[in-house]
Amino acid sequence: MRLKRIPIAILFLVSCAVSQVKQGQAAGQEIFLLKDDQHHQWCGYNSKSESKSEADRLNARIIVGVQYSNNRISAVHVTEGDESGDWNVDDQYSFDKDEKLQTLSRVIDNFSIGITQEELFQIQNGKAIKQSSTSRSRRTGQPTKELSGDYLPEVPIITSTTAFPFWSFVQDKRSEILSKGKACVPDKR
């Protein structure tokens, strides 16, 4: 039985809301990014609804939320899916007060085989150290074997802020995104 594909933008928005509640954050300043593969660019929005609408329209595969606290980045939420809709990776990165990466909470949904895997990493000295990993059947919720091989998406773990493909865009265009509502730059990678 083939599961119905859930638009990645909806998964991203629900994940952002859940992560804010988990972290006990009030709704703070946040910008939303998406990778526009059709036009080979990154676009940023100050409106969650506009970013969702554009993500749906463009069928964006990478959607990002950047949260700020006291004018510093406190969290980055990246949702990435494949073109076929077989998998989705939801990454929540946390930062310390100096904007250095601290942790990664990753949820991998493999829709083709019905498994959800949750992983937690500590990020230290440019390395991701796995703290825990659990896998469950999406249908029954029962524990299952960890994803591996072709069933495990090859989405890199970012261990340095400058390694995010959108990092310079966020640094250079944040003010423009907030004041004008939208900004786009060519994807240089």
SULDA-V44126 format. One record per backbone hydrogen bond with DSSP energy under -1.0 kcal/mol. CO is the residue of the C=O (numbers start at 0). NH is the residue of the N-H. If there is no record, write none. Layout:
# SULDA-V44126
co: {CO,CO}
nh: {NH,NH}
This chain:
# SULDA-V44126
co: {6,7,8,9,10,11,12,13,14,15,16,17,18,19,20,28,30,31,32,33,34,35,39,40,41,42,43,44,46,47,48,49,50,51,52,53,54,60,61,62,63,64,65,66,66,68,71,73,74,75,76,77,78,79,85,85,86,87,88,89,90,91,92,93,95,99,101,102,103,104,105,106,107,108,109,113,114,115,116,117,118,119,119,120,121,123,126,128,131,133,134,135,136,141,147,148,152,159,160,163,165,166,167,168,169,172,173,174,175,176,180,182,184}
nh: {10,11,12,13,14,15,16,17,18,19,20,21,22,24,23,67,65,44,63,42,36,40,186,35,184,33,182,31,50,51,52,53,54,55,56,57,59,80,34,78,32,76,30,73,74,71,68,94,66,92,64,90,62,88,110,111,81,108,79,106,77,104,75,101,98,95,122,93,120,91,118,89,116,87,114,137,109,135,107,133,105,130,131,103,128,126,123,121,119,117,143,115,140,136,150,151,154,162,163,166,169,170,171,172,173,176,177,178,179,180,45,43,41}
